[in-house]
Amino acid sequence: MKRLLILLMLIALPCHAGSYTVHDSSDTNFAAQPDEKILFILDFSNSMTEYLHGQSKLDMMLETMRKIIPQIPAGTAIGLRVYGHRMGFSAFDACRATALISPISKNSGGNILYSLNDIKPRGMTPITYSLKQAVKNDFLGFTGKKHIILLTDGGENCDESPCTYAMELIKVRKDIKIDVIAFNIKDEDDLAQLECTSLVTSGKFYTANTAAELANSLNNSLDIKKDVEAKIFLH
């Protein structure tokens, strides 16, 4: 499966020589829809123990979540599902290793952060099964828009296709979008599958290879923006 191609057009603006100063007002805007339910699905497969830029990918993810979660207003309904957090007694069992750690609810940010402290990367990457469980169970009883943010450092390795599942999903559900953050993934087929999963559900697709890129991806997915007040002095 060939990688989907997205063309980005860059517009160069003329800039005059001079000095400038920028002041960050530190005001944070959260622009999610008021009735939107948000579910994080995080990768705790064994590969998250690998090091990237002198730090484990797990620690990079956890540190980023600790920064992002407090920026989400307490009145926003959010939840957490993980996968790969156990090995399983067989390959079949390992490919069912997903769990809802914190049900979707308001004022749940603290519980999500607390729960993350006890989860260790161990197993495989059952992305499709995790998405199926999220759609079938985690959003049960909720109305309005539903937003999944999937963060993974690898492609599906349980003989399923998240892209195929997403294409079947949109035939019967129009209320769910899936944003995908591909964290340090190089395999073109894996990237294509994940990109398809997001785009067919009208979600966003991001690639991240550093802690800063990971934070930017989550900020953009959640539509969190900081107001910046700039003062520019030109000669």
N, C-alpha and C positions, 0 to 999 in steps of 0.2 A: 504494500500500500504506500503510494507516494505521499510525501509530506504536502499538506495543503500550503499554497503559496499566498502570502498576504503582502501587497505592495504598500509601502509607506512613502508618502511624498513629503519631503522636507523643504520648507520655504525659508530661504536665507534672508534675513532682514539686515539692512545696513546699520552699522553701529559707529557712532562718532567716538573718537578717542577722548578719554577723560577718566575721572575717578568717580567712584560711587560707593555708597554705603547702603546696606540692607538691614532693616530691623524686622525681626520675626515677632509678630504680636502674640504668638502662642495661643491664639483662639482656634479651637477645633470645631469644624462643622461636620456633622454626621448626616448624610443625605439619603439614607435608606428610606424606603417607603414605610409609612407609619404602621401598616398592617403586615409588613413582611416578616416572615419567620426565617431565621438564619440557622443553618446547621453546618458546623465545621466537621469535616471528615479528615482525620489526620493519619499519616503514615507512621506506623510503629513497626515496620518490617525490619529485619536484621540489618539491611544495608544502611539504615539510619545511624548505625554506630560508626560508619566510615567517617574519616576526617576530611575536611575541606577548608583550606586556608588556615590550618592549624587548630581547627575546632571541629568537634563532631557535628554532623548534620542535625542530630537530635538536639544538642544544646542550642544550635542556631535557631531551630524551630521553636523551642521552648522559650528562649529569650525574646524572640519576636512576638510570640503569643502573649507573653507577660506585658509587653508594651502596648499591644493592640487592644486586648480585651478591655482594659480600663477606659479606653476612648469610646467604647460603645455605651450609649445611654442605658441606665438600669431598666428603663421601661421597654427596651427592645427584647423580644423573645429570641433567645439564642440557645443552642444546644451543642453537644459534642459527641461524635461517634469516632471510634478508632478502629484500626485493623492491623493485623500482624503482631499483636501484643502477646500472642502465645504460639507455640510451635505446632501443637496438635499431636495426636498419637498416630496419625496417618496423613497422607497427602490430602485426602478428602476433608479430614477434620481441620487441617491447616488452612484449607481454602474456605473454611467457614469461620475463621478466626476474626470476627468483628463484634463489637459491642457498643451499645449506647451507654456512654459513661455519664452523661449529664443530659436528662431530657430537656426538650425545648421549653423554656419558660422565661418569664421576666425575672430580673434581679438574680440571674444565675452565673454572672461572670466570676464571682468569687469561688463558687463551687467548681467551675470548670478549671480554673487555675490551680485549685487545691488538688483536684483529681489528677491533673497531669503529672504531679510529683511522684506518683506511685506506679506509673506505667513504664515498662521497659521494652525496647525493641527486641523481638525474638524471631518472628516467623516470616510468612510469605506476603504476597501483595494481592489479596482478593478484592480488587477495586469494584468489579461488576457486582459481586454478591453484596458488598457493602452498600452500593447505591440502591440495589433492590430492597434491602432491608430498610434503608432510610425512607424510601418512597412508600413502601408498604406499611411500615410500622411507626416510624418516628414522627411523621406528619399527620398521623391518624387523628381525625377530629378537628384539625385546624382548617380554617378557611383563609382566603386571601392568597397573596403571593408567597411562594416558598423558594428559598435561596440556599443552595448547597455550595459550600466552598471546599473543594477537594484539594488537599496538598499532598503530593506524592513525589518520591524520589526515584520511582521506577514505573514501568508499565505493568499491565495485568500479567500475572504468571500462573493463573489458575484455569487456563483453557477456556476462557470466556472473552467476550469483546465488549468493553464499555461503550464503544461507538455504536455497535449493533443494538445494544440495549437502549441507548439514548434515542436512536432512530425509531425504535418500537414505542418508546415511552411517549414521544411527542404526538403519536397518533391518537393517544387517549388522554393525555394530560397536557394542558396548556399553562398550568399554574406553577410549574417547576422550572427553574433555570439552574444550570450547573456551571459554576466558575471553576476552572482548573489551574492550579499552580504547579508547573513541572519543575521540580527542584533538582538541579544538577543532573538532568537526563540528557544523554547524548544519542541514544538509539533513535533513528529516524522513524522506524515503524511505531515505536512506543509513543513518540511525540505526535505522530499522525493520528493514532487512536485517541489520545487524550485531547488533541485539538478538536477533532470531530465531536467528541463527547460534549465539549463546551459549546461549540458553534451551533450544532443542530438544536440545542435547547435555548438558543439566544443568550448564552452565557459568554463569559470572557475567558480568554486563554492567555496565560502568562508563563514565561520561562524565567527562572532565577538561578543564579550561580554564586551569589554572595549574600551575606546577611542583609545588606542594604537593599538589594534587589528583591529579596524575600519580603522585607517590610513594605516596600513600595507596592509589590503585588497585592498584599493583603489590604493595604490602605486603599488601593484603587478598586479592589473587589468590593470592599465595604463602602466605597465612596466617601472616605474620610479625608477631609482637606483642612489644611491650616491656612488661616488668613495671614498673608505676608504684606507688611507695609514697607514700601521701598522708597528711599530718597536718593535721587541720582543727581550728581553735580557734573556737568559736562563743561569742558573747556571749549 
